[in-house]
């Protein structure tokens, strides 16, 4: 954390030297920059993950007046779970995995709901890379509307000033599949000198530039586009900027109009921004914040083939296409045994798939058992527990299947 603190101090000096608008200044004090630099700190991240809008500029995703009511039918999801060589109770597993909230929906009804560590039904929790899956869903809607003409369109068709960028001739499909070929190393060593840390510190912490600024101005080609999977939050950021240009709206407004309101979400959500109010853009790769139940509604909408609150919100064909592993990506994460579709992780050997984020955030969808599980967490390390969480989800669905 010493490196993070030193970086925060340096970024604070940079921010104070630059002219800012009055409304932006509140985010550029030394205190605020230092808070953003340390919001993932172990021991306190259970709290910061529930209050992102107090540290980061944000943009509201408005809910509508018609709420998709979910019946509550409590059922036993089991009390014996194995991970590694240990067998533990439900409470022990939730504590071991630093779980702040857990929701299980089966056959359209809430069968289990747990709030822990200060999280409440009204609380909004960060999703980290679950946000990538939400973005892909908006892309599917824009494609259906004709605002995106084809997934094989190139970035430059929507961002014409990117002619000199390594992303210029990358297609939307290649962005969705994480196959841009652009040099990017997704290493979560915050406070280090990694590429991701550099962009994180300058964009999300110091508000010196946007994620898409870095992609446009500094990206470099590493290999042929389409040739290999490379998990990249930078790809997702470019995909979000393409979407904005295609629909002519801010991402938060498009999400509200096309998904959050017609799907009947109960509460406003929000995106954290990668800059102060006047210039910040939605952090599409990891910055969506919503209530536990609304994340559950999103998963249930996907499970229902894009239907929610009586509306066909997402094209059924897009749900099927985006949540299936693309050719060559059937297993891209051998450690956790995961494949990849269009910004969704897939489960080999099953029809299950998951939106998945750093620090163990999940929207797990299992069509075979008609189940959605949402798990929001704050462990000390950004990685780990993946195999155990997926095993936990499988055990829960099997237990419910026996009732």
Phi, psi and omega per residue, in radians:
X1 nan -0.284 3.109
X2 -1.113 -0.711 3.110
X3 -1.110 -0.710 3.141
X4 -1.102 -0.709 -3.138
X5 -1.169 -0.725 3.115
X6 -1.099 -0.721 3.112
X7 -1.106 -0.699 -3.136
X8 -1.093 -0.715 3.132
X9 -1.113 -0.759 3.126
X10 -1.116 -0.713 3.136
X11 -1.208 -0.581 3.089
X12 -1.098 -0.702 3.111
X13 -1.119 -0.702 3.116
X14 -1.111 -0.784 -3.106
X15 -1.138 -0.698 -3.102
X16 -1.210 -0.367 -3.127
X17 -1.467 -0.272 -3.077
X18 -1.667 2.501 3.085
X19 -1.182 2.399 -3.114
X20 -2.337 2.759 3.019
X21 -1.342 2.716 -3.069
X22 -0.994 -0.738 -3.111
X23 -1.200 -0.425 -3.140
X24 -1.349 -0.482 -2.958
X25 -1.045 -0.518 -3.097
X26 -1.102 -0.393 -3.124
X27 -1.625 -0.064 -2.966
X28 -1.979 0.256 3.024
X29 -1.291 2.784 3.097
X30 -0.995 -0.681 -3.105
X31 -1.093 -0.779 -3.098
X32 -1.218 -0.714 3.123
X33 -1.114 -0.727 3.119
X34 -1.138 -0.647 3.108
X35 -1.104 -0.756 3.126
X36 -1.141 -0.599 3.133
X37 -1.148 -0.449 -3.028
X38 -2.071 0.324 -3.036
X39 -1.212 -0.264 3.104
X40 -1.679 0.157 -3.055
X41 -1.031 2.255 3.111
X42 -1.001 2.506 3.106
X43 1.643 -0.501 3.100
X44 -2.088 -0.143 -3.095
X45 -1.170 -0.365 3.039
X46 -1.035 -0.545 -3.120
X47 -1.508 -0.833 -3.100
X48 -1.125 -0.606 -3.134
X49 -1.137 -0.302 3.120
X50 -1.736 0.004 -3.067
X51 -2.475 0.756 -3.081
X52 -1.026 -0.612 -3.065
X53 -1.271 -0.099 3.043
X54 -1.533 -0.210 -3.112
X55 -2.034 -0.478 -3.074
X56 -2.076 2.521 2.936
X57 -1.034 2.584 -3.055
X58 -2.519 2.859 3.110
X59 -2.312 2.241 -3.023
X60 -1.322 2.441 2.957
X61 -1.871 1.827 -3.004
X62 -1.281 2.370 2.974
X63 -1.492 2.900 -3.126
X64 -1.778 -2.920 -3.103
X65 -1.575 -0.389 -3.108
X66 -1.684 1.932 -3.070
X67 -1.675 2.339 3.067
X68 -1.349 1.775 -3.093
X69 -1.361 2.230 3.103
X70 -1.862 2.164 3.087
X71 -1.127 2.631 3.109
X72 -1.950 2.025 -3.113
X73 -2.317 1.409 -3.034
X74 -0.984 2.372 3.088
X75 -2.471 2.780 3.133
X76 -1.330 2.160 3.107
X77 -1.758 0.115 3.111
X78 1.802 2.805 -3.130
X79 -2.460 0.451 3.106
X80 -2.500 1.985 -3.067
X81 -2.324 2.422 -3.112
X82 -1.894 2.384 2.939
X83 -2.542 2.295 -3.009
X84 1.088 -2.266 3.116
X85 -1.804 0.307 -3.098
X86 -1.944 2.562 2.987
X87 -2.104 2.195 -3.026
X88 -2.318 2.897 3.049
X89 -1.370 2.980 3.096
X90 -1.029 -0.848 -3.128
X91 -1.063 -0.693 3.121
X92 -1.139 -0.691 3.120
X93 -1.159 -0.754 -3.140
X94 -1.115 -0.666 3.114
X95 -1.229 -0.744 -3.123
X96 -1.086 -0.577 -3.126
X97 -1.723 0.260 3.047
X98 0.899 0.829 -3.071
X99 -1.421 2.251 3.099
X100 -1.672 -0.442 3.134
X101 -2.814 2.531 3.132
X102 -2.438 2.324 3.133
X103 -2.332 2.305 3.061
X104 -2.169 2.147 3.099
X105 -2.046 2.238 3.049
X106 -2.374 2.413 -3.099
X107 0.918 0.616 3.060
X108 1.433 0.054 -3.113
X109 -2.104 2.569 3.050
X110 -1.309 2.043 -3.118
X111 -1.831 -0.303 3.090
X112 -2.708 2.462 -3.141
X113 -2.643 2.181 -3.128
X114 -2.331 2.329 3.035
X115 -2.093 2.361 -3.077
X116 -2.449 2.850 2.969
X117 0.975 0.714 3.077
X118 1.522 -0.146 3.104
X119 -1.288 2.510 -3.129
X120 -2.372 3.014 3.142
X121 -1.031 -0.584 -3.129
X122 -1.535 -0.200 -3.075
X123 -1.209 2.604 3.133
X124 -2.022 2.226 -3.009
X125 -2.026 2.498 3.103
X126 -1.172 2.587 -3.093
X127 -1.805 -0.267 -2.947
X128 0.839 -2.328 -2.939
X129 -1.284 -0.004 2.906
X130 -0.987 -0.488 -3.131
X131 -1.039 -0.495 3.129
X132 -1.078 -0.718 -3.139
X133 -1.179 -0.633 3.082
X134 -1.120 -0.706 3.104
X135 -1.086 -0.775 -3.141
X136 -1.017 -0.606 3.128
X137 -1.153 -0.688 3.070
X138 -1.145 -0.642 3.107
X139 -1.079 -0.707 3.107
X140 -1.077 -0.674 3.108
X141 -1.183 -0.766 3.126
X142 -1.088 -0.620 3.083
X143 -1.155 -0.758 3.132
X144 -1.120 -0.592 3.133
X145 -1.365 -0.181 -3.098
X146 1.466 0.057 3.112
X147 -1.292 -0.510 2.860
X148 -1.836 2.111 -3.024
X149 -1.280 -0.672 -3.071
X150 -2.798 2.571 3.054
X151 -1.180 -0.280 3.119
X152 -1.587 0.051 2.993
X153 -1.124 2.572 3.124
X154 -1.569 2.730 3.132
X155 -0.922 -0.715 -3.065
X156 -1.111 -0.370 3.100
X157 -1.149 -0.441 -3.109
X158 -1.944 -0.409 3.114
X159 -2.165 1.309 -2.995
X160 -1.123 -0.317 3.123
X161 -1.485 0.137 3.133
X162 -1.680 0.441 -3.045
X163 -1.018 -0.563 -3.104
X164 -1.603 -0.010 -3.091
X165 -1.441 2.629 3.040
X166 -1.132 -0.296 3.124
X167 -1.527 -0.148 -2.973
X168 -0.891 -0.795 -3.046
X169 -1.838 0.258 3.037
X170 -1.363 2.445 -3.140
X171 -1.528 2.816 3.082
X172 -1.069 -0.671 3.120
X173 -1.062 -0.725 -3.139
X174 -1.169 -0.582 3.044
X175 -1.167 -0.787 3.130
X176 -1.032 -0.653 -3.070
X177 -1.538 -0.004 -3.043
X178 1.025 0.799 -3.134
X179 -2.264 0.725 -3.099
X180 -1.252 -0.473 -3.039
X181 1.385 0.013 3.131
X182 -1.373 2.445 -3.129
X183 -1.096 2.092 3.101
X184 -2.805 2.328 3.132
X185 -2.093 1.891 -3.097
X186 -1.506 1.453 -3.136
X187 -2.041 2.157 -3.064
X188 -1.649 1.290 3.069
X189 -2.159 1.296 -3.062
X190 -1.184 2.392 -3.023
X191 1.624 -0.001 3.123
X192 -1.755 -2.859 -3.134
X193 -1.907 0.427 -3.109
X194 -1.287 2.847 -3.131
X195 -1.062 -0.816 -3.135
X196 -1.077 -0.734 3.140
X197 -1.088 -0.676 3.118
X198 -1.024 -0.828 -3.120
X199 -1.222 -0.742 3.105
X200 -0.976 -0.846 -3.073
X201 -1.172 -0.698 -3.091
X202 -1.394 -0.540 -3.095
X203 -1.622 -1.144 -3.026
X204 -1.308 -0.565 -3.115
X205 -1.565 -1.021 -3.025
X206 -1.543 -0.220 -3.128
X207 1.009 0.557 -3.121
X208 -1.398 -0.592 3.069
X209 -2.712 2.961 -3.108
X210 -1.632 2.795 3.071
X211 -1.002 -0.740 -3.127
X212 -1.251 -0.427 3.021
X213 -1.079 -0.812 3.129
X214 -1.087 -0.769 -3.126
X215 -1.096 -0.714 -3.128
X216 -1.234 -0.759 -2.937
X217 -1.665 -0.414 -2.970
X218 -2.255 -0.022 -3.128
X219 -1.193 2.613 -3.136
X220 -2.342 2.545 3.120
X221 -1.342 2.300 3.114
X222 -1.874 -0.590 -3.131
X223 -2.749 3.003 -3.100
X224 -1.086 2.328 3.115
X225 -1.015 2.403 3.107
X226 1.516 -0.169 -3.000
X227 -1.406 -0.505 -3.062
X228 -2.661 2.576 3.051
X229 -1.317 2.327 3.041
X230 -2.552 1.863 -3.061
X231 -1.068 2.184 -2.961
X232 -2.586 1.948 3.027
X233 -1.146 -0.430 3.081
X234 -1.146 -0.721 3.065
X235 -0.996 -0.778 -3.121
X236 -1.126 -0.677 3.122
X237 -1.078 -0.738 3.098
X238 -1.127 -0.717 3.100
X239 -1.011 -0.709 3.102
X240 -1.131 -0.690 3.123
X241 -1.207 -0.600 3.030
X242 -1.105 -0.779 3.125
X243 -1.026 -0.835 3.133
X244 -0.968 -0.792 -3.120
X245 -1.166 -0.644 -3.104
X246 -1.194 -0.715 -3.052
X247 -1.666 -0.207 3.129
X248 1.187 0.539 -3.121
X249 -2.487 2.767 2.966
X250 -1.199 2.585 -3.081
X251 -1.030 -0.668 3.139
X252 -1.101 -0.680 3.140
X253 -1.226 -0.670 3.124
X254 -1.190 -0.719 3.082
X255 -1.047 -0.753 3.129
X256 -1.091 -0.845 -3.048
X257 -1.222 -0.678 -2.976
X258 -1.712 -0.400 -3.096
X259 -2.236 -0.992 -2.942
X260 -1.084 -0.731 3.141
X261 -1.373 -0.907 -3.130
X262 -1.126 -0.463 3.125
X263 -1.391 -0.152 3.081
X264 1.339 0.621 3.084
X265 -1.129 2.534 -2.981
X266 -1.419 -0.573 -3.025
X267 -2.258 2.695 2.975
X268 -1.013 2.557 2.985
X269 -2.003 -3.094 3.050
X270 -2.749 2.669 2.993
X271 -1.714 2.363 2.868
X272 -1.298 2.583 -3.099
X273 -1.826 2.762 3.130
X274 -1.700 0.432 3.097
X275 -3.046 3.012 3.123
X276 -1.141 2.990 -2.955
X277 -0.869 -0.729 -2.994
X278 -1.275 -0.467 -3.051
X279 -2.210 -0.236 -3.052
X280 -1.105 2.495 3.082
X281 -2.005 2.722 3.098
X282 -0.968 2.303 3.083
X283 -1.488 1.544 -3.012
X284 -1.168 -0.404 -3.054
X285 -1.375 -0.343 -3.048
X286 -2.888 0.208 -2.903
X287 -1.933 0.359 -3.110
X288 -1.569 2.387 -3.109
X289 -2.242 2.269 -3.106
X290 -2.722 3.019 3.093
X291 -1.326 2.802 3.116
X292 -1.007 -0.843 -3.094
X293 -1.148 -0.614 3.133
X294 -1.242 -0.617 2.973
X295 -1.065 -0.664 3.088
X296 -1.129 -0.722 3.087
X297 -1.064 -0.668 3.115
X298 -1.085 -0.810 3.114
X299 -1.091 -0.687 3.128
X300 -1.159 -0.644 3.048
X301 -1.024 -0.775 3.111
X302 -1.126 -0.771 3.124
X303 -1.031 -0.616 -3.120
X304 -1.502 0.315 3.116
X305 1.219 0.536 3.096
X306 1.623 0.015 3.134
X307 -1.602 2.434 3.122
X308 -2.730 2.365 3.058
X309 0.956 0.596 3.123
X310 1.437 0.059 -3.099
X311 -2.046 2.515 2.965
X312 -1.467 1.601 -3.007
X313 -1.395 -0.792 -3.129
X314 -2.028 2.366 3.121
X315 -0.972 2.306 -3.109
X316 -1.011 -0.661 -3.133
X317 -1.117 -0.605 3.134
X318 -1.216 -0.702 3.091
X319 -0.978 -0.824 -3.113
X320 -1.142 -0.776 -3.074
X321 -1.210 -0.746 -3.014
X322 -1.312 -0.393 -3.071
X323 -1.792 0.228 3.047
X324 -1.893 2.471 3.134
X325 -1.079 2.341 3.086
X326 -1.402 2.762 -3.104
X327 -0.978 2.239 -3.110
X328 1.572 -0.130 -3.134
X329 -2.091 0.461 -3.120
X330 -1.120 -0.612 3.033
X331 -2.444 1.792 3.132
X332 -1.879 -0.241 3.096
X333 -2.223 1.504 -3.096
X334 -1.084 -0.548 -3.103
X335 -1.083 -0.781 3.128
X336 -1.733 -0.011 -3.127
X337 0.981 1.112 -3.106
X338 -2.244 2.518 2.974
X339 -1.859 -3.023 -3.081
X340 -2.534 2.383 3.064
X341 -1.877 -2.147 3.049
X342 -1.756 1.452 -3.134
X343 1.155 0.320 2.992
X344 -2.126 2.462 3.019
X345 -1.496 2.461 -3.122
X346 -2.015 2.739 -3.100
X347 -1.904 1.873 -3.113
X348 -0.975 2.464 3.122
X349 1.407 0.119 3.117
X350 -2.625 3.026 3.057
X351 -1.670 0.068 3.141
X352 -1.265 2.661 3.094
X353 -2.640 2.913 -3.061
X354 -2.626 2.450 2.827
X355 -1.480 2.330 -2.958
X356 -2.480 2.364 -3.089
X357 -2.268 2.803 3.069
X358 -0.883 2.604 -3.111
X359 1.081 0.507 2.981
X360 1.130 1.020 2.962
X361 -1.816 2.374 -3.070
X362 -2.483 2.443 2.722
X363 -2.100 1.809 -3.063
X364 -1.773 2.194 -3.077
X365 -2.091 2.140 -3.119
X366 -2.171 1.661 -3.121
X367 -1.043 -0.570 -3.082
X368 -1.073 -0.644 3.136
X369 -1.841 0.075 3.130
X370 1.008 0.811 -2.998
X371 -2.237 2.490 2.984
X372 -2.178 2.323 3.082
X373 -2.212 2.256 3.056
X374 -2.012 2.269 3.135
X375 -2.328 2.144 -3.108
X376 -2.067 2.209 -2.922
X377 -2.429 2.988 3.128
X378 -2.627 1.068 3.101
X379 -1.223 3.003 -3.116
X380 -1.204 -0.619 -3.083
X381 -1.830 2.491 -3.140
X382 -1.173 -0.427 3.141
X383 -2.059 2.835 -3.125
X384 2.008 2.832 3.110
X385 1.276 0.023 -3.078
X386 -1.046 -0.880 3.132
X387 -1.058 -0.736 -3.101
X388 -1.182 -0.708 3.111
X389 -1.123 -0.753 3.130
X390 -1.147 -0.645 3.066
X391 -1.140 -0.665 3.091
X392 -1.076 -0.807 3.127
X393 -1.052 -0.754 -3.135
X394 -1.106 -0.733 3.115
X395 -1.102 -0.734 3.121
X396 -1.066 -0.805 -3.137
X397 -1.131 -0.645 3.123
X398 -1.197 -0.690 3.102
X399 -1.101 -0.778 3.123
X400 -1.124 -0.568 3.130
X401 -1.196 -0.321 -3.128
X402 -1.559 -0.183 -3.050
X403 -1.448 nan nan
